[in-house]
Amino acid sequence: MSTTTGTDDAIGLPEFPADRDARCPLAPAPEYREWRETGGLRRVNWNGHAAWAVSRYEDVTAAMTDPRISAEVPMQQSSMAGAQMFPRMDDPEHARLRRMLTKDFTVKRVQAMRPRIEEMANEFIDTMVASGSPADLVEAYALPIPSLVISMLLGVPYDDHAYFQDITSVLMSRTATEEERQKARKSIFGYLFDLIGKKEREPDDALISRVAREHLQEGQLSRETFAMNSLILLNAGHETTANMIALGTLTLLENPAALARIRDTDDPKVVSAAVEELLRHLTIVHNLVTRVAKEDIELGGRLVRTGDLLVMNLAAANWDPGFVSDPDRLDIDRDARGHVAFGHGVHQCLGQVLARAELEIALPVLLRRLPGLRLAVPPEEIRFRNDMSIYGVHALPIAW
C-alpha cells in the first residue's frame, strides 16, 4: 500500500511527539490538551512524514480496533530482506507469528519467575548499597533488572547486555542519523543470527531455542524474521520497563503519600493498582504506535483518506477526561485499567504481564530497602529523554 503522506506535506506542521514541558516533565506535552479538545485529530510532522496525531482516548481505541486501519505502515516495514515484524502486521499473519512467542509471556510463566525477579532486585540493591551513596538508579537498578530478566527469558548472554543496550540507544534515538541506525541494525542482526545458530547447536530451555526447534527448523519461520522479532523482544524487554522503574521512582519521590502507601502496604492489590496508575500517568511510549488507513474513513469527526498515516498519541489519550476524571492528578487508588500505555486491541504489548510483574516487584523492594531514598541533585538537573522514542530519564542520581 502506498501512503499519501509524503515528506513535502510535512513542512510547517507541528512536530510529533512534542517535547514535554521542562516545568512539568512528568506530564504529557501541554499542547496535547488543545489537540484533544479541538477536534481530536491534528496534522503533524512525524519523522518527516505528514500524519494524523490521534489524541482522544475514544479515537485511539477505535483506530486500534478498526479493520479498515492497518498496522502495516510502509515506512516502518523492515529494511532487512525477508524479515517480517509481527507488531507491524495485520491478522491473520500477525496472530500466526505472535502465537509462536506467547507461551513464554503467559501469566503462569511470569508468576513462576516472580521469586527470581525479587531476588535480582535485592541483589542489585545490595551491590548499589555496597558501592555507597549517591548512585545512578538507572545504571545500578532500573536497567539491570529488566535486562537480566529478558536475557534469561530469551537465552541471550547477560554478559553482552552493555552491547545491546548501546545498540538500543541508537535504534531508539530520535536524533541518530539513518547511517548510524543502519550500522546498529547490521551489527545486532549479525549478533542475533550467530546466536540463533548457536542455540540450534547447543539448545537450552529459553525462548530462542524453543522457537528455533518448534518453528524455525519446521520451516514455519524464516531466519530473518526470527532475528527481527528477537530484536524487538530484546529492545522492548529492557528499554520500556527500565524507564518505567526510574521514572516511576521519580514520580513517587514527588508524591510522598503515594510512595509511603506502596512502601508500607502488604496488599498486592494496592501495589498493582499503583502500577496501573503510574503506567497511565507517565505513558512513556510516545511515538512508536502508528497505523495507515486502508480506505477512506471518518475518525474523530475528520475524513481520513486511504493511505493516510496515523500516529497514536497514547499520552494524550491516557490523560483524556473522557477516560478518567481529574487525569492530571496521580491517584494510585483509582481504577486505571483500560489505559493504553501498552496499546490496545490485538496488538497490545506481548510482554505486558512481565512488565507489570517487574514494576510490582522493583518499586516496593526499592522503597522498603531504602526508606531514606531521595534525589541526590536538584530536580531541574535531571535530564529527560525527549530525544528518545521511549520517554524517561537518562540518569537518576539518588541518595539514601
Residue, then its C-alpha position, 0 to 999 in steps of 0.5 A: m500500500s502506498t501512503t499519501t503522506g509524503t515528506d513535502d506535506a510535512i513542512g510547517l506542521p507541528e512536530f510529533p511527539a512534542d517535547r514535554d514541558a521542562r516545568c512539568p516533565l512528568a506530564p504529557a506535552p501541554e499542547y496535547r490538551e488543545w489537540r484533544e479538545t479541538g477536534g481530536l485529530r491534528r496534522v503533524n510532522w512525524n519523522g518527516h512524514a505528514a500524519w494524523a496525531v490521534s489524541r482522544y482516548e475514544d479515537v485511539t481505541a477505535a483506530m486500534t480496533d478498526p479493520r479498515i486501519s492497518a498496522e502495516v505502515p510502509m515506512q516502518q516495514s523492515s529494511m532487512a530482506g525477508a524479515q517480517m515484524f509481527p507488531r507491524m502486521d495485520d491478522p491473520e499473519h500477525a496472530r500466526l507469528r505472535r502465537m509462536l512467542t506467547k507461551d513464554f509471556t503467559v501469566k503462569r510463566v511470569q508468576a513462576m519467575r516472580p521469586r527470581i525477579e525479587e531476588m535480582a532486585n535485592e541483589f542489585i540493591d545490595t551491590m548499589v548499597a555496597s558501592g555507597s551513596p549517591a548512585d545512578l538508579v538507572e545504571a545500578y537498578a532500573l536497567p539491570i533488572p529488566s535486562l537480566v530478566i529478558s536475557m534469561l527469558l530469551g537465552v541471550p548472554y547477560d554478559d553482552h547486555a552493555y552491547f545491546q543496550d548501546i545498540t538500543s540507544v541508537l535504534m531508539s534515538r530520535t536524533a541518530t542519523e539513518e547511517e548510524r541506525q543502519k550500522a546498529r541494525k547490521s551489527i545486532f542482526g549479525y549478533l542475533f543470527d550467530l546466536i540463533g545458530k548457536k542455540e540450534r547447536e547447543p539448545d537450552d530451555a529459553l525462548i530462542s531455542r524453543v522457537a528455533r526447534e518448534h518453528l524455525q527448523e519446521g520451516q514455519l519461520s524464516r531466519e530473518t524474521f526470527a532475528m527481527n522479532s528477537l530484536i524487538l523482544l530484546n529492545a522492548g524487554h529492557e528499554t520500556t520497563a527500565n524507564m518505567i522503574a526510574l521514572g516511576t521512582l521519580t514520580l513517587l519521590e514527588n508524591p510522598a503519600a503515594l510512595a509511603r502507601i506502596r512502601d508500607t502496604d502488604d496488599p498486592k492489590v494496592v501495589s498493582a493498582a499503583v502500577e496501573e496508575l503510574l503506567r497511565h500517568l507517565t505513558i512513556v511510549h510516545n511515538l512508536v504506535t502508528r497505523v495507515a488507513k486502508e480506505d477512506i474513513e471518518l475518525g474523530g469527526r475528520l475524513v481520513r483518506t486511504g493511505d493516510l498515516l496515523v500516529m497514536n498519541l497514547a499520552a494524550a489519550n491516557w490523560d483524556p477526561g473522557f477516560v478518567s476524571d481529574p487525569d492530571r492528578l496521580d491517584i494510585d487508588r483509582d481504577a486505571r485499567g483500560h489505559v493504553a500505555f501498552g496499546h490496545g486491541v490485538h496488538q497490545c504489548l506481548g510482554q505486558v504481564l512481565a512488565r507489570a510483574e517487574l514494576e510490582i516487584a522493583l518499586p516496593v523492594l526499592l522503597r522498603r530497602l531504602p526508606g531514606l531514598r531521595l534525589a541526590v541533585p536538584p530536580e531541574e538537573i535531571r535530564f529527560r529523554n525527549d530525544m528518545s522514542i521511549y520517554g524517561v530519564h537518562a540518569l537518576p542520581i539518588a541518595w539514601 
